[in-house]
Each structure stands twice: as C-alpha cells, then as structure tokens.
C-alpha cells in the first residue's frame, strides 16, 4: 500500500533517497528487502534507520539478535545504517527524513496500524502530518507479527524482579498511609492526604522498573484511602455521594502521574547514557589527535571502547601480512582471556577481507566480533569485541564504528606524516648529494686543471725551463695535490660520521702534543702568518681520538690561513676549565659577518668570503669539526676577536691519570 503525499515541494527536483525503518520484528527483514529493491529500481540513495526508544533497554536477547540480523541485512543490501535516540518514533522518522533529504519512507503494516490510548492518530497519520512532502510505503506482512505478539502475550518476565518491585511498591504505599494517618490526626483535609498518595505513586514509578507496579500502586492507593480515611472507616463503602467522583479523579491522576514519572525516568536514563556516550566520543577524538605513534593510537582506541561498551577488547596490529595481538592488562579484568586459534584465523580473515566478522561463516565459532581498522586501500589491523556474554545492539554498533573510524583517520594521518617526513628526509639527502656533486664538479676543476697544465708544461718543455720556474711549478703541483688530499679526507670523514661508521678510539692524550702534531700537518702558506701557541697547563690531559682532533685543529688553522691576509697573527691557546679542556684558535683577520655566523657549521655552507688562491671551499671543514667534537662529547663555538678577527673555541672531556704505586 502506498500513501502519496502531494505537497508544494516537487519531488522530481530532488534526488531519490529511500529510508526504511529497522526493528526487531520478524517481518522487518521483508521490509528491508523491499526497500532495497525500490532503491535499486529508482537508482536511489538507501538509508536504514533504527530509533532506540526507552523500551529498547528491555529488549530480549532474541530480539537483539534479530535486530542485528536485520542491520546486517540492510548493510549487505547497500544501506547506510544510522541510529538515533528518542521516544517519539514518528517525530524522529520525520525529522531525520527532513534533514537527510529523504523522498520515500518504507514501513511495515504493524507499525502503521498501532494506535495509542483514546484513539490518537496512528504512526502513519502522524508521519503524514509531520512530513507531508514524503511518499510513505506500507508493506503488509502481518502473519509473522501476529505470531510474535501471541508469543509475547504469554511471555513471562523474571519473577524475582517483579516480586522485588512489588515489595517496594507495598512499602511505599504503607509509608504514605502512615503519613496520611498522621495528617488525619493533625486535622489536615482529605485533599492533603490524596496528594500524599499521588506522591507515593510518583515515587513508586521512579523507584521500580515495572509498569505493573505503579499501576498497582495507583489502584491500591484509591482503595487504601477509601478503607482508611472515608466514612465508614475500615470498609470499602462510602456514604458521601461525591466520593465515587473523588476516587475516579484520584485514580486517573495517579495513573497519569505515574505514567509521566516513568516516562521522565526513562528519558533521564536515556539522556544520561547519551551524554556519557557523547563524552566518550569527544574524549576519543581529543586523545586520538594527541597520540603520536601507532601503538598510542591503538591503545587509546581500546581504552575508549572498553569505557563505552564495558566489554573485553582485543587489538591485533598489522605487521606486514601478519597480525600481532595487543591487549594491555588494564583493558580486561579477565586475565585468562586470550584468543583461540580459530579466533586468530577469524581476525586474520577480517584483516585480509577488510570486512566485519559478522559477514563471515567463522563468526559463530568466535567469542569476539572483529572489525577492520582501515580504509579501502590500507588496513592497519583489527579490533575484537567480546560478545559471548551479550550481543552488541545497533546503537552500540554505530558508536563502535564511529570510534573505529576515528582510529582509522588517526592512523592514516600518522602514516601520512611518516611518509611526508621520509619524503622530506629523502629530498634533503638528494639535495645534499646534488650540492656535493655540484660543488665537487666546480671546485675540483681549478686544482686539477692547474696540476695537469703544469705537468704538461714540464713534460713538453722541461729542458728549456730554468730551475726557478721548475721549482715553482713543482710547488704548485704539490700544493694543489695536498688541497685535493685534504678535500678527500674531509669527504670520507663526513661520510663515515654521518653513517655512524667512524671508529672512535678515545685515549688520554696531552693537549700540547696533539696541537704540535697538528701544526706539522698544516698546509698552505703558513709561513706567511705568525702562529703562536700558548699552553696554560703543560700537563693538560684530555680524552680524545688524537687522529680526529688533529684533523679538527688542522681544519681550523687552515681556515684562519685561507681567510686572513698575509702577515696576520694566529693564536692557539689551551687551558683547563672545570672538567673540560678548552682549545681556543683566534686570528686578527677581517672576521666573519653576523649574518653568516649561524650557518658556518652547516654542511656545504661557504659564505661570501673570497680566498686568495681563488679556490672555493666545499663547506665541509667546520661541519666536520662539529661532528667530530659531537661524538667526543665536546662542543665548538664561534665568537668575535678583539679588536677584530674570529675565535673558534672547542672543548674536550678532561682525562685524569691514576698512579698505581
């Protein structure tokens, strides 16, 4: 049956969107299948909506399983499943349909036929009034619902729970009677006593979980009031003609008050639960954004799901094509809980298929329902939720999928950040390699050209050249060769330090001897400069690899020679300062510009200073010095000399000599 609403809005202008209601009714499967066929026929969007009402809390396990089956059927049929909370089903349906742009609603006949007290409109009538521009389709299938209603008619609730609620109701009724008797002794009117009994009905509806109890309390309050406080007392008779009306009004007021109180209680419980779940979702989003590693993200997800569902959680993280189980002890009170072999197979199946375990034939063999963590392209693992004690309802399933989705986004963001960082490091390495090749190709050309040119001249016309010219050419070849050797040594040292392959052999060495050895290896035009060495402590011992520290001193002195004019003074000072040996190399040249100081220790930084022999530095020397001193546990710093020039100061750990007598 189709009820078509002709409204001002033209449905042809909107894309088709079909909404079907989900429930635990046996006929709901047929309704979902019919709605799915309609969606395919109209090429429409398809949504399945479950409205969780206060009565959903008392749903039996069989109804929960049937509801989950209907939810899975809707998902398998291509529907987007949504869950909302509320006690007004037609209003929730109409409001969701309005916000989602639904054009057609599919319902079952049972829901459409259901009426409330006093002939109020049916669900369909209210839905038409609330959503006049939406077509409503009623699917007839009453046989299954009739059997279900007959079964529920004879279904018995737990006797112990009912007896407990009845005992509470009787106790409240007795207390209100005592208060009423006290009011009567004090001369209060019967209206005050009636108010006390109505208050007792309200308290009963709040304190008990059964509608039978506040209904019983309403009827019993009228009878007890008649028995105790109307003339003739201690009988169920009444002489006053107005008492029947009083009793009727009291009964109706008690029933209405009890019904409203029970409904408010259910709504308060539902609101409290919704607020708690909302807080869990917000906390999950905040904590996942703060998590930095995959392990932290999965740990946060497991803890939040534990809070939300109050169930054991098992996380299986992906390691290549395999899964590694992660279950922090704080997540499960059952220390003996562990995945069986079949459950591990199920988790692996979910990981490989990227589908929830509910769709797998292995699901009945597992105590856990498994959900994949990932997108369509990449799966990061699975989350297992223990369901052997009670099944997951539709609303819990929606919240679970929301948190798993947040977890997936956090893992995706973390993965992308790592990929971006790796790409940045790779790009930086490529840039360094390109800079190195560019610098080498440019700066090796000058000394190699000079060496080959001088060698060619000596071979071609060596007999005709005078001795002075030959010695100058030999000296030029020798200087250029030494420069190339220093360059290669620096390159090899930088490479070894960057790769962590430099073998460090620290021993206790006299600083003055290391400085003297370094000065023997200083090349270039050192005779054109005045080099002064001053040792404050001649027996200063430092822990070092002498070969590497010699290279540091050579590089610093060579820099001072290269970048200062002939005749400049270079001073090397050593002293002890606390537990450090301090070596200070100063010159009185032109100094280093302020804008270049922060970069002088960067790899491949050469600055704008010109060198007298027209060779550009590759920017390796100072970077190498910094790396060598770093592995020694020392430091290096640049400062200005007074009145002019630059000072390089580096430190090394002091080494004490133990004398054994």
KOLTI-563696 format. One record per residue (C-alpha): chain; x, y, z. Coordinates in steps of 0.2 Angstrom, whole numbers. Layout:
N
chaine|xx|yy|zz
A|X|Y|Z
...
This chain:
661
chaine|xx|yy|zz
A|0|0|0
A|7|17|-5
A|1|34|3
A|7|48|-8
A|8|65|-1
A|6|79|-14
A|15|94|-7
A|21|111|-13
A|39|104|-15
A|42|95|-31
A|50|78|-28
A|56|77|-46
A|68|91|-42
A|77|81|-28
A|87|65|-30
A|78|50|-24
A|83|44|-6
A|74|30|2
A|73|27|21
A|67|11|29
A|64|9|47
A|74|-5|57
A|66|-15|71
A|67|-32|79
A|51|-38|71
A|52|-54|61
A|44|-45|47
A|57|-32|46
A|68|-42|35
A|55|-42|21
A|53|-23|23
A|71|-20|21
A|72|-32|6
A|58|-22|-2
A|65|-6|2
A|82|-12|-6
A|73|-17|-22
A|65|0|-23
A|81|9|-21
A|89|-1|-35
A|74|2|-46
A|74|21|-43
A|93|21|-43
A|91|30|-26
A|101|33|-10
A|97|20|3
A|97|23|22
A|91|11|36
A|86|20|52
A|85|12|69
A|76|23|83
A|81|17|100
A|67|21|112
A|67|18|131
A|58|2|129
A|73|-4|119
A|83|-7|135
A|71|-21|140
A|73|-30|123
A|76|-49|125
A|92|-57|118
A|82|-65|104
A|75|-48|99
A|93|-41|100
A|100|-55|89
A|85|-52|76
A|89|-33|76
A|107|-36|72
A|102|-48|59
A|91|-35|51
A|105|-22|52
A|117|-34|43
A|104|-37|30
A|102|-18|27
A|121|-16|26
A|123|-31|14
A|109|-23|4
A|119|-7|2
A|110|4|15
A|119|16|26
A|114|12|44
A|110|26|56
A|104|26|74
A|95|39|84
A|88|40|101
A|70|46|106
A|53|40|112
A|43|49|98
A|45|37|84
A|36|47|70
A|44|63|75
A|61|55|74
A|57|47|57
A|51|64|50
A|65|74|57
A|79|63|51
A|70|62|34
A|69|81|33
A|87|83|37
A|93|69|26
A|83|74|10
A|73|58|10
A|60|56|-3
A|52|40|2
A|49|31|18
A|46|12|19
A|37|5|35
A|28|-11|40
A|9|-13|42
A|11|-17|60
A|18|-1|64
A|6|8|54
A|-9|0|62
A|-3|3|80
A|-14|15|90
A|-12|23|107
A|-25|27|120
A|-41|37|117
A|-40|35|98
A|-25|46|95
A|-18|46|77
A|-8|31|70
A|10|32|67
A|7|34|48
A|-6|48|52
A|7|57|62
A|21|54|50
A|10|61|36
A|7|77|46
A|25|79|51
A|32|75|33
A|19|80|20
A|31|80|6
A|37|62|8
A|29|47|0
A|26|33|13
A|25|15|8
A|17|2|19
A|22|-16|17
A|9|-28|23
A|16|-43|32
A|5|-47|47
A|7|-65|49
A|24|-65|57
A|20|-51|68
A|4|-59|74
A|14|-75|79
A|26|-63|88
A|13|-54|98
A|5|-70|103
A|22|-76|109
A|24|-60|119
A|7|-61|127
A|12|-77|136
A|30|-72|139
A|34|-71|157
A|46|-59|165
A|58|-64|179
A|48|-67|194
A|61|-62|207
A|62|-44|199
A|43|-42|198
A|42|-48|217
A|55|-36|222
A|47|-21|213
A|30|-26|221
A|38|-26|238
A|45|-9|235
A|28|-3|230
A|19|-10|245
A|32|-2|256
A|30|15|248
A|11|13|250
A|12|8|268
A|23|23|271
A|11|35|263
A|-3|28|273
A|6|31|289
A|9|49|283
A|-9|51|279
A|-14|44|296
A|-3|57|304
A|-11|71|293
A|-28|65|298
A|-23|66|317
A|-16|83|314
A|-33|89|307
A|-27|91|288
A|-41|89|275
A|-43|74|264
A|-36|84|249
A|-19|84|258
A|-20|65|261
A|-24|62|242
A|-9|72|237
A|2|61|248
A|-5|46|240
A|-2|53|222
A|16|57|228
A|18|39|233
A|13|34|215
A|26|46|208
A|39|39|220
A|34|21|215
A|35|24|197
A|53|31|199
A|59|18|211
A|53|2|201
A|56|-4|183
A|39|-12|180
A|23|-3|174
A|13|-16|183
A|20|-8|200
A|14|10|198
A|-2|4|190
A|-5|-7|205
A|0|7|217
A|-12|19|208
A|-27|7|211
A|-21|2|228
A|-19|20|234
A|-38|23|230
A|-43|8|239
A|-32|11|254
A|-38|29|255
A|-56|23|254
A|-53|10|268
A|-44|21|280
A|-50|39|278
A|-68|39|271
A|-84|36|282
A|-87|22|286
A|-69|19|290
A|-61|2|288
A|-73|-3|274
A|-74|0|256
A|-90|9|257
A|-93|27|256
A|-108|37|262
A|-104|53|253
A|-111|54|235
A|-96|64|229
A|-84|51|234
A|-85|40|218
A|-80|55|208
A|-66|59|220
A|-60|41|219
A|-61|41|200
A|-51|58|199
A|-38|51|211
A|-36|35|201
A|-34|45|184
A|-22|57|192
A|-12|43|200
A|-11|34|183
A|-6|50|173
A|6|55|186
A|14|38|187
A|15|36|168
A|23|53|166
A|35|50|180
A|40|33|172
A|42|41|155
A|53|55|163
A|63|42|172
A|66|33|155
A|71|49|146
A|83|54|160
A|91|37|159
A|92|38|140
A|99|56|141
A|112|52|154
A|118|37|143
A|118|48|128
A|128|61|137
A|141|48|143
A|142|41|126
A|145|58|118
A|158|62|131
A|167|46|126
A|166|51|108
A|173|68|111
A|187|61|123
A|191|49|109
A|193|62|96
A|204|73|108
A|215|58|114
A|217|52|96
A|223|69|90
A|236|69|104
A|243|52|101
A|259|52|91
A|263|34|87
A|253|19|80
A|254|10|97
A|247|25|106
A|233|27|94
A|228|9|96
A|229|9|115
A|218|25|116
A|205|16|105
A|205|1|115
A|203|10|132
A|189|21|125
A|179|6|118
A|181|-3|135
A|173|13|143
A|160|14|130
A|155|-5|129
A|160|-12|146
A|167|-27|136
A|184|-35|134
A|194|-28|119
A|207|-36|109
A|218|-27|96
A|228|-35|83
A|240|-24|74
A|246|-27|57
A|264|-31|54
A|266|-34|35
A|254|-48|31
A|253|-54|49
A|244|-48|65
A|251|-46|82
A|239|-46|97
A|239|-31|108
A|229|-32|124
A|235|-21|138
A|232|-29|155
A|221|-14|161
A|208|-17|147
A|202|-34|153
A|198|-39|171
A|198|-57|164
A|217|-61|165
A|214|-78|157
A|206|-71|141
A|216|-74|126
A|212|-78|108
A|209|-95|102
A|217|-102|86
A|200|-101|77
A|198|-83|83
A|215|-78|77
A|210|-86|60
A|195|-75|60
A|204|-59|65
A|216|-63|50
A|201|-66|38
A|194|-49|44
A|211|-41|41
A|213|-48|24
A|195|-46|18
A|193|-29|26
A|175|-34|32
A|167|-36|49
A|167|-54|56
A|148|-54|56
A|148|-57|37
A|160|-72|39
A|155|-90|42
A|168|-92|55
A|159|-79|66
A|148|-92|76
A|165|-100|82
A|171|-85|90
A|168|-76|106
A|173|-60|98
A|166|-49|84
A|180|-42|74
A|181|-26|65
A|194|-20|52
A|204|-4|56
A|207|4|39
A|201|11|23
A|198|3|6
A|216|4|2
A|226|0|18
A|221|-10|33
A|231|-6|50
A|224|-21|60
A|208|-27|68
A|198|-24|84
A|190|-38|93
A|175|-35|105
A|170|-49|116
A|151|-54|113
A|150|-71|120
A|140|-64|135
A|128|-52|126
A|127|-46|109
A|130|-28|103
A|115|-18|99
A|113|-7|84
A|116|9|94
A|132|2|102
A|137|-4|84
A|136|13|77
A|146|21|91
A|159|7|89
A|161|10|71
A|162|29|74
A|177|26|86
A|185|14|74
A|183|27|60
A|192|40|71
A|205|27|75
A|207|24|56
A|209|43|52
A|222|45|66
A|232|30|59
A|230|37|42
A|236|54|47
A|251|46|57
A|255|36|42
A|255|51|30
A|265|61|42
A|278|47|42
A|278|46|23
A|279|65|22
A|294|65|35
A|303|51|25
A|300|60|9
A|307|76|16
A|322|67|23
A|325|59|6
A|323|76|-3
A|335|83|9
A|348|69|6
A|345|71|-13
A|348|90|-11
A|364|87|-1
A|370|75|-14
A|366|87|-28
A|375|101|-19
A|390|90|-16
A|391|84|-34
A|389|102|-40
A|402|109|-28
A|415|95|-32
A|412|97|-51
A|415|116|-49
A|429|117|-36
A|440|102|-42
A|441|109|-59
A|453|123|-54
A|467|112|-45
A|465|98|-57
A|467|110|-72
A|482|118|-64
A|490|101|-60
A|488|94|-77
A|493|111|-85
A|509|112|-75
A|513|93|-78
A|510|95|-97
A|522|110|-97
A|536|101|-88
A|534|86|-100
A|533|96|-116
A|547|109|-112
A|555|104|-96
A|573|106|-104
A|570|124|-109
A|563|130|-92
A|575|137|-79
A|577|129|-62
A|567|143|-53
A|552|141|-64
A|553|122|-62
A|553|123|-43
A|538|135|-44
A|528|123|-55
A|533|108|-44
A|527|118|-28
A|511|122|-37
A|508|104|-41
A|512|99|-23
A|500|112|-15
A|486|108|-27
A|488|89|-23
A|489|92|-4
A|472|103|-6
A|464|88|-15
A|470|76|-2
A|463|86|12
A|447|88|2
A|445|69|0
A|450|66|19
A|436|78|24
A|423|70|12
A|427|52|19
A|427|58|37
A|410|67|34
A|403|52|26
A|409|40|40
A|402|51|53
A|385|53|45
A|383|34|43
A|390|31|60
A|404|20|54
A|418|31|61
A|428|20|73
A|432|31|88
A|447|26|99
A|447|38|114
A|463|38|125
A|471|51|137
A|482|62|127
A|492|78|131
A|484|93|123
A|500|102|119
A|507|86|110
A|491|85|99
A|492|104|95
A|511|102|90
A|507|87|79
A|493|96|70
A|504|111|66
A|516|99|57
A|501|94|45
A|495|112|42
A|497|116|23
A|496|131|13
A|505|147|16
A|508|146|35
A|525|154|33
A|516|170|28
A|507|170|45
A|513|171|63
A|507|156|73
A|508|157|92
A|505|143|104
A|501|146|122
A|498|132|135
A|491|137|152
A|494|120|159
A|508|110|150
A|501|93|158
A|483|95|152
A|476|78|148
A|460|76|138
A|451|60|132
A|451|60|113
A|454|51|97
A|471|60|93
A|469|57|74
A|452|66|73
A|457|80|85
A|472|83|74
A|461|85|59
A|450|97|69
A|464|108|73
A|471|107|55
A|455|112|48
A|453|127|60
A|471|133|57
A|469|131|38
A|453|141|38
A|462|155|48
A|476|155|35
A|465|155|20
A|453|169|25
A|466|181|33
A|478|192|23
A|497|188|24
A|505|194|40
A|490|190|51
A|493|183|68
A|485|166|73
A|485|161|91
A|482|144|99
A|478|144|117
A|474|129|128
A|468|128|146
A|458|119|159
A|440|125|164
A|431|113|176
A|430|96|169
A|434|102|151
A|449|105|141
A|447|121|131
A|457|125|115
A|455|142|108
A|461|147|90
A|460|165|86
A|465|176|72
A|466|195|69
A|459|195|51
A|443|203|44
A|431|191|55
A|415|183|50
A|399|193|46
A|385|192|58
A|373|185|45
A|385|171|42
A|388|166|60
A|373|155|62
A|377|145|47
A|396|142|47
A|394|125|55
A|381|119|41
A|386|107|28
A|391|114|11
A|390|132|18
A|404|143|11
A|398|161|14
A|404|175|3
A|422|177|8
A|435|176|-6
A|451|166|-4
A|467|172|-10
A|471|157|-21
A|454|158|-30
A|449|141|-23
A|431|140|-15
A|429|129|0
A|416|115|-1
A|410|120|16
A|415|103|24
A|429|108|36
A|419|117|50
A|404|104|48
A|416|90|50
A|424|98|66
A|407|100|74
A|403|81|70
A|420|75|77
A|418|85|93
A|400|80|95
A|405|61|95
A|418|66|108
A|406|74|119
A|413|91|116
A|407|107|109
A|413|121|97
A|408|139|96
A|412|155|86
A|415|172|93
A|422|189|88
A|441|193|92
A|445|209|99
A|448|221|91
A|445|211|75
A|445|194|69
A|437|177|73
A|439|165|88
A|434|146|87
A|433|138|104
A|431|119|106
A|431|108|122
A|435|90|126
A|432|80|142
A|446|80|154
A|455|64|157
A|464|60|174
A|479|49|176
A|478|36|190
A|495|32|198
A|497|15|204
A|510|13|217
